[in-house]
Amino acid sequence: MPKYPDGQGTFLIVRQDAESIGLTIDPTTVPGASPSRLADLTLESTIPELVSALAPVEFVISDRLHGGLVALLLGKKAILLPVDYHKIRSFYETWLVNVPSVGFARDVTDAARLLPELGDRTVDLTELFRAYADPALDDVLSRLGSGIAHGRHTVGARS
C-alpha cells in the first residue's frame, strides 16, 4: 500500500450502524476537521475510495477498526474510538499500544486532545503484524496437527 504520511487536517470516520455507541460528533471541535471530512467511510467504500479520502489529511479519528488500520498503513497518525463492544480497544491494546503514531480515546473530545501527542510514524505495521502473526499461526497450526498446508506453513498430521 502506498504511503501518504504528509497532509493537513483531520478526517473523522464515524459509524452509522448498530455498533455505534452514539458518539456526538461536531467536526468543528476537532483541529483540522470539517463536515466534508466526516463519513462512515468503511461501510460501503472501496480501498481506492478510502485511500483517496485519507491521503490529503495528517490525522484520522475512527471508530471503525478497518478505517483506522488503512489510515495507519497509509502512514497517517490515528486515534481509535470505542464501539459498543471491545473489539477496537482490544486490538489497540494487543497490537498497537506501543506504536507512537496511534492512540485510543474514549470520545472525540479526548481524541482531539490526544492528536498533538501522537508520535512519529516509524513503525512498519506490516512487519509488526508479521512478527507476531507468523509465530502465532505456526503455533496454532502445530497444535492442530491436521496436515494442513498454509502458505509457507505445513503441519504434519498427528497420530
C-alpha positions, 0 to 999 in steps of 0.5 A: 500500500502506498504511503501518504504520511504528509497532509493537513487536517483531520478526517473523522470516520464515524459509524452509522450502524448498530455498533455505534455507541452514539458518539456526538460528533461536531467536526468543528471541535476537532483541529483540522476537521470539517463536515466534508471530512466526516463519513462512515467511510468503511461501510460501503467504500472501496480501498481506492475510495478510502485511500483517496479520502485519507491521503490529503489529511495528517490525522484520522479519528475512527471508530471503525477498526478497518478505517483506522488500520488503512489510515495507519498503513497509509502512514497517517497518525490515528486515534481509535474510538470505542464501539459498543463492544471491545473489539477496537480497544482490544486490538489497540491494546494487543497490537498497537499500544506501543506504536507512537503514531496511534492512540485510543480515546474514549470520545472525540473530545479526548481524541482531539486532545490526544492528536498533538501527542501522537508520535512519529510514524516509524513503525512498519505495521506490516512487519509488526503484524508479521512478527507476531502473526507468523509465530502465532499461526505456526503455533496454532497450526502445530497444535492442530496437527491436521496436515494442513498446508498454509502458505509457507506453513505445513503441519504434519498430521498427528497420530 
